[in-house]
Amino acid sequence: MVFLRNFKKFTSKEIFTQIIEIGESRREWYLNKFEFDAKLTRRVKDYKIWTDDNHAIEIFEYISIEEKINYIHQNLVKGMIVKSAEQYVFSSAIDYADGI
């Protein structure tokens, strides 16, 4: 748990810094979302990037590798960051566009 807490703390600061310094094209959208999320909790003062929960489960025996890959690719779509997984520059989804 300490590792996860420290990871979230470090990456939150880095993500926020990068959004501000690089001038991410969706900067205002991100900042509004993170600010709104922070207002829903007392634990965060200005911007909340990570969720409080961590429901890590072992999925090795429950779903196929194809389902795991699809789940990972669809995270940004579900988060409304991109309309399709193939649009995300750092995703391998484009490599699987014709099927896994």
C-alpha positions in Angstrom: 0.0 0.0 0.0 2.8 2.4 0.7 4.2 1.8 -2.8 0.9 2.6 -4.4 0.4 5.7 -2.3 3.8 7.0 -3.1 3.4 6.1 -6.8 0.1 8.0 -7.0 1.5 11.0 -5.2 4.6 11.2 -7.4 2.7 10.6 -10.7 -0.1 13.1 -9.8 2.5 15.9 -9.4 4.2 14.9 -12.6 1.0 14.7 -14.6 -0.1 18.0 -13.3 3.3 19.6 -14.1 3.3 18.2 -17.6 -0.2 19.4 -18.4 0.8 22.9 -17.3 4.3 23.1 -18.7 3.8 21.4 -22.0 0.5 23.1 -22.7 -1.5 19.9 -23.4 -4.2 20.7 -25.9 -6.9 19.5 -23.5 -5.4 21.3 -20.6 -8.6 23.2 -19.6 -10.7 20.0 -19.8 -8.2 18.0 -17.7 -7.9 20.8 -15.1 -11.6 21.2 -14.8 -12.1 17.5 -14.4 -9.4 17.1 -11.8 -10.6 20.2 -9.9 -14.2 18.9 -9.9 -13.0 15.5 -8.6 -11.0 17.2 -5.8 -14.1 19.1 -4.6 -15.9 15.7 -4.1 -13.4 14.8 -1.4 -11.8 16.5 1.6 -8.5 14.7 1.2 -7.3 16.6 -1.8 -7.0 20.4 -1.9 -6.8 21.5 -5.6 -6.7 18.7 -8.2 -7.5 15.0 -7.9 -6.0 12.8 -10.5 -6.2 9.3 -9.1 -9.2 7.5 -7.7 -9.1 6.5 -4.0 -9.9 2.9 -4.6 -7.7 0.0 -5.7 -9.4 -3.1 -6.6 -6.5 -5.1 -7.8 -7.6 -8.6 -8.7 -5.7 -11.5 -10.3 -7.2 -12.0 -13.8 -4.7 -14.6 -15.2 -7.1 -17.5 -15.0 -10.4 -15.7 -15.6 -10.0 -14.1 -19.0 -8.0 -14.7 -22.2 -5.0 -12.5 -23.3 -7.2 -11.1 -26.0 -9.7 -9.9 -23.5 -7.0 -8.4 -21.3 -5.5 -6.5 -24.2 -9.0 -5.2 -25.2 -9.7 -4.1 -21.6 -6.4 -2.1 -21.5 -7.1 -0.5 -24.9 -10.6 0.5 -24.0 -9.7 2.3 -20.7 -9.1 5.6 -22.4 -12.3 5.2 -24.4 -14.3 4.6 -21.2 -12.6 7.6 -19.6 -13.7 9.7 -22.6 -10.1 10.7 -23.4 -10.4 9.4 -27.0 -13.3 8.2 -29.1 -11.5 5.1 -30.2 -8.5 3.3 -28.8 -6.6 3.6 -32.1 -6.6 7.4 -31.7 -4.3 7.3 -28.6 -0.8 7.9 -29.8 0.9 5.7 -27.1 -1.6 2.8 -27.5 -0.8 -0.5 -29.3 -4.5 -0.7 -30.3 -3.7 0.3 -33.9 -1.6 -2.8 -34.1 -4.7 -4.9 -33.2 -7.2 -3.0 -35.3 -7.8 -5.9 -37.6 -8.4 -8.3 -34.7 -6.2 -10.0 -32.2 
